[in-house]
């Protein structure tokens, strides 16, 4: 049944991509593909930065005058921003500005998170940095505390903000339900520290997103300038990024691990129940890179020389097959039901997730073939970590 569902999806994908990914009569060069990629990366990060700044503004408004309405606005701003950030994850895994040895990715998007490291949880009302007045709450302190003495000791980034906005997810049918009164003096202990913490980590997120955005800014002496001149190596990095996200990270760490454990703690955005959208955004990011295309926050579409066109000039069959598999993957991710923590335990949900995993594995193999078509003999794609 699983293979039939996947085959049907692929047939649909072939039809959907036949008219939109036809290569131009003149094949692009590696340099033009790299330049278009850099343009997309910068635009994606710029949109994410703007969305993070909007989140910071709503957090400032909410913490100044805590209310149920203000909390709802901050939550929506977080969800809106995640739609853009998820698409940027296709720019990882090749030691670029986001995740080289000095990159901020660990401060931006680390997970899974031990909630008790930051704030109270059920059964531990005094736990966390917030409830320990001896710990300073400022940018330097929280950055230093992030992942100290353990990978799950996450103090900054998207998921720290998420936890502060939603609280623990104690429901099988919906997200966390933290009260705005957790931020009101006299209603909950250390409300002032909770407000300060939320403001600081929101500001840190903006600062980190600004750093990676500037690394890809045009007409500057930065990473982008070197990347655009790196020829075939730029293509290799592009393919390593989308291949590693497909296989090792998305299929492996984010879905297969959760399928095996059936544990809510193994879903990425567990507090907001936004994991299904995280997966869709990642799949779209991969498609963006392959097609040389990105739809901006203002609705405009950037389109130019692509990996797809370059591969098609060498082997049209590989290009068409890869395009179809990618389209199939995006469609499969859009079929995941929320909340994700129910999908990993219910039979029909597990089938839907397995279709996504299978599609991701297919396209990761395609990227290896695509690399060979453009003269890259060996593509080192990150595999899932051994458990």
C-alpha positions, 0 to 999 in steps of 0.5 A: 500500500505504501509503495502504491501511495508513493507511486501515485504521488510521483505520477502527480509530481511528474505532471506538476513539474513538466511545465515549470522546470523545463530547462532553457535552451542554453545551459547555465554555468556553475557560476550563474547557478551559484550566484542565483543560489546566493541571491535566494539564500540572502532573500530567505535569511532577510525575510527570516530576519524581518519576521524575527524582528516582528516577533521581537516587537510583539514580545516587547509589547506583550512583556510591557503589558501582559495579556491573553491577547498579547500572548496570542499575538506573540505566538502567531508571530513565532509561527509566522517566523518559523515558516521562513526559517524552516526554508533556510535549513536547506543552507546548512550541513556544509560548514557555511556561515550558519553552522561552521565552527563559529556559526550560531546554529546551535544558539538558534535552533537546537532541540530537543529541549529540557524545559526544566533547564529554563523554567518550571515544569509539572512536578518541579515548580522551582526548576530552571534558570528563571526560578534561580535568582542567582543566575543573571538574565542577560545576553552574555549569561544565556548564551554561555548557558546554552547547551552547557553540560548537555545538548538538551540544556537549551537556553536560547533560540526558537525553542526556548522562545517557543517554550516560554510562549506556550509552556509544556504541551500536556495535551494529546490534542493541542499545544501547550497552554501557558497562561499570560499570568506567568508574566504578571507580577504577583500572579506567578513567582519570578514573573519579572525574570520570565519577562526579561528572559523572553525579551533577551532570547528574542533579541539574541535570535534577531542578532544571530539572524542578522549575522547570517544574513550579512554573511550572504549580503551582495556586494560585500567582502563576505562568505557570499563573495567567496562562494560565488567564485568557487565553481563546482565546489559551490555546487557540491555544497548546495547538493550536500546541504539539500541531500543531508537535510533530506536524509540525515536530518529530516527523514532521520533525526526528525521523523524516523527517531520519533517513529521509533520512540513514539515519544513526544519529546522527540518532536521538534516544535513540541510546545506549539505543535508546529512540527508538521509545518516545520517539516513542510518548510524544510521540504520547500527549502530543498525544492527552492534550492533545486529549482533556483526559486524562492517566494518572498514574504511580499509575494514576489518570486525570485527565479533563475539559473538552477541546479535542475537546469544544470543537471538537465543539460547533462542528463535530462532523465535524472533532472526530471526524476529528481524534480518529480521526487522533490515535488512528491516529497513536498506533497507528502509533507503537506499531508501530515496531520497535526499534532505530530505527536499523535501521528507518530502513535496512530496507525494512519499517521505513522503510514503518512509519515513513512511515506514522507520518509521514503520520499526523502530517501528517494530524493537524497539518492537522486542528489547523488546521481545529480552530483555525478551528472555535473562532475562531482564524483562523490557526494558526502551526505550526512546520514542519521546519527547512530542511536 
